[in-house]
Amino acid sequence: MEAQIFLVQTQDIKQIFGLFNVKNAVRHFRFSIVKQKLLKLGTGGLTMADADRCVCCGEIVPEGRQVCLQCERKRYIYTIPDIPPSLNKFAGRENVWAYRADKKQWQALCAAYCRPKPSEPIKKCVVRITYFFRTRQRHDPDNYNGKFILDGLREAGIIEDDSFKNVELQLCGSYDKENPRTEIMIKEL
């Protein structure tokens, strides 16, 4: 890593970090945040636009971390090495047996891959489902609405209920030709 030097006033570091001296800023944040990301010199002076922040609550975190320690205790991330079938597969068809078989399969996948489970089912949470598709073909979010996954999480005892009252659902799609998968992030509220 190349060393970069910035002219920074001690008062600015105190204001940004809320710490008493520059030594604490160096020790707590490994100063690389200050060197690389935190400081932007411009019309407004120093800003925190590029600082490493917790993806859950927005607090400043040490470089390389995505989540602060407080949020890490309330967050579960699971990866299932498959993608559920599109609901177009079942729309307007009379074969309910195929739907039931797929639903049962996804309940089993959730039970197998969603480990470790919380000690008791989560009452209120945000569930973010990210599908990593094998192709860049267009995929509609309404066809991958998370039904099989939410039902599987409920059956596995990870979430208490999958109603709107208890779950805020976020759907995302991405591309990974080598490793198509479904990533589930559950954040307890």
C-alpha positions as CSV (number, residue, x, y, z in Angstrom):
1,M,0.0,0.0,0.0
2,E,1.4,3.4,-1.0
3,A,1.8,6.0,1.7
4,Q,-0.1,9.2,1.0
5,I,0.4,12.4,3.0
6,F,-2.4,14.9,3.7
7,L,-2.1,18.2,5.5
8,V,-4.8,17.8,8.2
9,Q,-5.3,20.0,11.2
10,T,-5.5,18.2,14.5
11,Q,-8.8,20.0,15.2
12,D,-10.3,18.5,12.1
13,I,-9.4,15.0,13.2
14,K,-10.8,15.6,16.6
15,Q,-14.1,16.8,15.1
16,I,-14.4,13.9,12.7
17,F,-13.6,11.1,15.1
18,G,-14.9,12.7,18.3
19,L,-11.6,11.7,19.9
20,F,-9.2,13.6,22.1
21,N,-6.1,13.3,20.1
22,V,-4.6,12.1,16.8
23,K,-3.1,9.0,18.5
24,N,-6.5,7.7,19.3
25,A,-7.6,8.2,15.7
26,V,-4.6,6.3,14.4
27,R,-5.1,3.5,16.9
28,H,-8.8,3.1,16.4
29,F,-9.0,3.5,12.7
30,R,-5.6,2.4,11.5
31,F,-5.1,5.9,10.0
32,S,-5.5,4.3,6.5
33,I,-9.1,5.6,6.4
34,V,-7.8,9.1,6.9
35,K,-5.1,8.5,4.3
36,Q,-7.3,7.0,1.6
37,K,-11.0,7.5,2.1
38,L,-12.1,9.8,4.8
39,L,-10.6,13.2,3.8
40,K,-11.8,15.1,0.8
41,L,-10.4,18.6,0.3
42,G,-12.8,20.9,-1.4
43,T,-15.1,23.8,-0.9
44,G,-16.7,22.3,2.2
45,G,-13.4,21.1,3.7
46,L,-13.4,17.6,5.1
47,T,-16.3,15.3,4.5
48,M,-17.1,11.8,5.5
49,A,-18.6,10.8,2.1
50,D,-16.1,8.0,1.4
51,A,-15.6,6.7,4.9
52,D,-16.2,3.0,5.6
53,R,-19.7,2.8,7.1
54,C,-21.8,0.0,8.5
55,V,-24.2,-1.2,5.8
56,C,-26.9,-1.6,8.5
57,C,-26.8,1.5,10.6
58,G,-24.4,3.9,8.8
59,E,-21.9,4.2,11.7
60,I,-18.2,4.6,10.9
61,V,-16.4,1.2,11.0
62,P,-12.7,0.3,10.7
63,E,-11.4,-0.2,7.1
64,G,-12.2,-3.6,5.7
65,R,-15.3,-4.1,7.8
66,Q,-18.8,-3.8,6.4
67,V,-20.8,-4.0,9.7
68,C,-20.2,-2.5,13.2
69,L,-20.0,-4.9,16.1
70,Q,-23.5,-3.9,17.4
71,C,-25.2,-4.8,14.1
72,E,-23.2,-7.9,13.6
73,R,-24.9,-9.5,16.6
74,K,-28.3,-8.8,15.0
75,R,-27.5,-9.9,11.5
76,Y,-27.5,-13.3,9.8
77,I,-26.2,-14.1,6.3
78,Y,-26.9,-17.3,4.5
79,T,-25.9,-18.6,1.0
80,I,-27.9,-21.2,-0.9
81,P,-26.0,-22.5,-4.0
82,D,-29.1,-22.4,-6.2
83,I,-31.8,-20.0,-7.4
84,P,-35.5,-20.7,-6.9
85,P,-37.6,-21.2,-10.0
86,S,-39.4,-18.3,-11.6
87,L,-43.0,-18.0,-10.7
88,N,-43.7,-17.9,-14.5
89,K,-43.1,-21.6,-14.3
90,F,-46.3,-22.0,-12.3
91,A,-48.5,-19.1,-13.6
92,G,-51.7,-20.3,-15.3
93,R,-50.8,-24.0,-15.0
94,E,-52.9,-26.5,-13.3
95,N,-50.1,-28.8,-12.1
96,V,-50.0,-27.9,-8.4
97,W,-47.8,-30.9,-7.7
98,A,-44.8,-29.3,-9.4
99,Y,-45.3,-26.2,-7.3
100,R,-45.6,-28.2,-4.1
101,A,-42.5,-30.2,-4.9
102,D,-40.5,-27.1,-5.5
103,K,-41.8,-25.4,-2.4
104,K,-40.9,-28.5,-0.3
105,Q,-37.4,-28.6,-1.9
106,W,-36.8,-24.9,-1.0
107,Q,-37.9,-25.5,2.6
108,A,-35.4,-28.3,2.8
109,L,-32.7,-26.1,1.3
110,C,-33.4,-23.3,3.8
111,A,-33.3,-25.8,6.7
112,A,-30.0,-27.2,5.5
113,Y,-28.1,-24.0,4.4
114,C,-29.4,-21.4,6.8
115,R,-27.1,-22.1,9.7
116,P,-26.5,-21.0,12.4
117,K,-30.0,-20.3,13.4
118,P,-31.0,-17.7,16.0
119,S,-31.7,-19.1,19.5
120,E,-35.4,-18.1,19.0
121,P,-37.3,-17.1,15.8
122,I,-36.8,-13.4,14.9
123,K,-40.0,-11.5,15.4
124,K,-39.4,-8.4,13.3
125,C,-36.7,-8.1,10.6
126,V,-35.5,-6.9,7.2
127,V,-34.9,-9.8,4.8
128,R,-32.7,-8.9,1.8
129,I,-32.6,-11.6,-0.9
130,T,-29.9,-11.2,-3.6
131,Y,-30.1,-13.6,-6.6
132,F,-26.9,-14.1,-8.5
133,F,-28.0,-15.4,-11.9
134,R,-25.9,-17.4,-14.3
135,T,-26.8,-15.2,-17.3
136,R,-27.3,-11.5,-17.9
137,Q,-30.7,-12.3,-19.3
138,R,-33.5,-9.9,-18.0
139,H,-35.1,-11.2,-14.8
140,D,-38.2,-9.6,-13.3
141,P,-38.3,-9.1,-9.5
142,D,-42.0,-10.0,-9.4
143,N,-41.1,-13.5,-10.7
144,Y,-38.5,-14.0,-8.0
145,N,-40.5,-12.6,-5.1
146,G,-39.0,-14.7,-2.3
147,K,-42.1,-16.8,-1.5
148,F,-40.2,-20.1,-1.4
149,I,-37.4,-18.6,0.7
150,L,-39.6,-16.7,3.2
151,D,-41.7,-19.9,3.7
152,G,-38.5,-21.9,4.1
153,L,-37.1,-19.4,6.7
154,R,-40.4,-19.6,8.6
155,E,-40.5,-23.4,8.5
156,A,-36.8,-23.6,9.6
157,G,-37.6,-21.5,12.7
158,I,-35.4,-18.5,11.6
159,I,-38.2,-16.0,11.4
160,E,-41.4,-16.1,13.4
161,D,-43.8,-15.0,10.7
162,D,-43.5,-13.9,7.0
163,S,-46.3,-11.3,7.0
164,F,-45.9,-7.6,6.2
165,K,-46.2,-6.8,9.8
166,N,-43.1,-8.7,10.7
167,V,-40.9,-8.7,7.5
168,E,-39.6,-6.0,5.3
169,L,-38.5,-7.6,2.0
170,Q,-35.8,-6.3,-0.2
171,L,-35.1,-8.1,-3.6
172,C,-31.8,-7.6,-5.6
173,G,-30.5,-9.3,-8.6
174,S,-26.9,-9.6,-9.9
175,Y,-24.8,-11.8,-12.2
176,D,-22.2,-14.5,-11.5
177,K,-21.6,-16.9,-14.3
178,E,-19.3,-19.1,-12.2
179,N,-21.3,-19.3,-9.0
180,P,-25.0,-18.7,-9.3
181,R,-26.6,-18.6,-5.9
182,T,-29.1,-17.0,-3.5
183,E,-27.8,-14.8,-0.7
184,I,-30.1,-14.1,2.2
185,M,-29.3,-11.3,4.7
186,I,-31.6,-11.1,7.8
187,K,-31.3,-8.0,10.0
188,E,-33.2,-8.1,13.2
189,L,-35.1,-4.9,14.1
